[in-house]
């Protein structure tokens, strides 16, 4: 299975919108990912961007982080797309109360 993990130290217990910047070419079979932040997780079908270098930023959902301090963020492929998983540039956790400011 394909996955990547990060340890993040500056997280406060609250709800976060998750933004991901990625690229992935199209194909018959789409990529499905699972993103976990501590015990919170979400599953998302990834829309193709047309090419490995055609990046886009998308809100992929939200997570409710229940702990202060250090958490592990993990990104796993639940289903690999026809061309591969994805070309990941960044993941951002944006506190829900400051969205739109």
KAQUI-V179542 format. One record per pair of residues at least 12 apart in sequence whose C-alpha atoms are under 8 Angstrom apart, sorted by sequence separation. I is the first residue (numbers start at 0). J is the second residue. If there is no record, write none. Layout:
# KAQUI-V179542
I:J + I:J
This chain:
# KAQUI-V179542
31:43 + 32:44 + 31:44 + 32:45 + 30:44 + 31:45 + 29:44 + 30:45 + 29:45 + 30:46 + 43:59 + 29:46 + 43:60 + 29:47 + 41:60 + 41:61 + 26:47 + 41:62 + 25:47 + 40:62 + 23:46 + 24:47 + 25:48 + 39:62 + 23:47 + 24:48 + 25:49 + 39:63 + 22:47 + 23:48 + 24:49 + 25:50 + 39:64 + 22:48 + 23:49 + 24:50 + 36:62 + 38:64 + 22:49 + 23:50 + 24:51 + 37:64 + 38:65 + 22:50 + 23:51 + 36:64 + 22:51 + 23:52 + 22:52 + 23:53 + 22:53 + 23:54 + 22:54 + 21:54 + 22:55 + 37:70 + 20:54 + 21:55 + 36:70 + 37:71 + 51:85 + 52:86 + 20:55 + 21:56 + 36:71 + 37:72 + 51:86 + 20:56 + 35:71 + 36:72 + 19:56 + 20:57 + 35:72 + 36:73 + 18:56 + 19:57 + 34:72 + 35:73 + 18:57 + 19:58 + 34:73 + 35:74 + 18:58 + 19:59 + 33:73 + 34:74 + 17:58 + 18:59 + 33:74 + 34:75 + 16:58 + 17:59 + 18:60 + 32:74 + 33:75 + 16:59 + 17:60 + 32:75 + 33:76 + 16:60 + 17:61 + 32:76 + 33:77 + 16:61 + 17:62 + 31:76 + 32:77 + 15:61 + 16:62 + 30:76 + 31:77 + 32:78 + 14:61 + 15:62 + 30:77 + 31:78 + 14:62 + 15:63 + 30:78 + 31:79 + 14:63 + 15:64 + 29:78 + 30:79 + 31:80 + 13:63 + 14:64 + 29:79 + 30:80 + 12:63 + 13:64 + 28:79 + 29:80 + 30:81 + 12:64 + 13:65 + 28:80 + 29:81 + 11:64 + 12:65 + 27:80 + 28:81 + 30:83 + 12:66 + 26:80 + 27:81 + 30:84 + 11:66 + 12:67 + 26:81 + 30:85 + 10:66 + 11:67 + 25:81 + 26:82 + 10:67 + 11:68 + 25:82 + 10:68 + 24:82 + 9:68 + 10:69 + 23:82 + 8:68 + 9:69 + 10:70 + 23:83 + 7:68 + 8:69 + 23:84 + 7:69 + 8:70 + 23:85 + 6:69 + 7:70 + 22:85 + 23:86 + 6:70 + 7:71 + 21:85 + 22:86 + 6:71 + 7:72 + 21:86 + 22:87 + 5:71 + 6:72 + 21:87 + 4:71 + 5:72 + 20:87 + 21:88 + 4:72 + 5:73 + 19:87 + 20:88 + 21:89 + 4:73 + 19:88 + 20:89 + 3:73 + 4:74 + 19:89 + 20:90 + 2:73 + 3:74 + 19:90 + 2:74 + 3:75 + 18:90 + 19:91 + 2:75 + 17:90 + 18:91 + 1:75 + 2:76 + 17:91 + 18:92 + 0:75 + 1:76 + 17:92 + 18:93 + 0:76 + 16:92 + 17:93 + 15:92 + 16:93 + 15:93 + 16:94 + 15:94 + 16:95 + 14:94 + 15:95 + 13:94 + 14:95
